[in-house]
Amino acid sequence: FFSAEKKLTDSFTILDSDPSHDDSQDPAATLSEINLIPKDPNSQIQTIRLWATGDSLIRRIELIDHFETVTTINISDIQVNSINIEDRQEIASYFSFTPPEGTEIIRQ
């Protein structure tokens, strides 16, 4: 989901909001809700719930695993196209990471 290596429809069944959820007291209730159900029966995630604005900005993500553990990610202060992707110096100024010496790096 986060790596975007495939189209969502390749890995997930996409459903509208679940009417059994009562989100009436939830600020995210004014957003559109989408549910992603993994097609892989061995997935560690049971459901991903996304809330998006009318212009398709994801504002909240809930990851629900098979133990019913819910991880919620709230996204705020979104700035669309705020970085010039052609300006490598600008990009480098926002993020730089050097792993500590001896760190094992695993690539999948």
Buried (B, 14 or more C-beta within 10 A) or exposed (E): BEEEEEEBEEBBEEEEBEEEEEBEEEEBEEBBBBBBBBEEEEBEBBBBBBBBEEEEEBBBBBBBEEEEEEEEEEEEEEEEEEEEEEEEEEEEEEEEEEEEEEEEEEEE
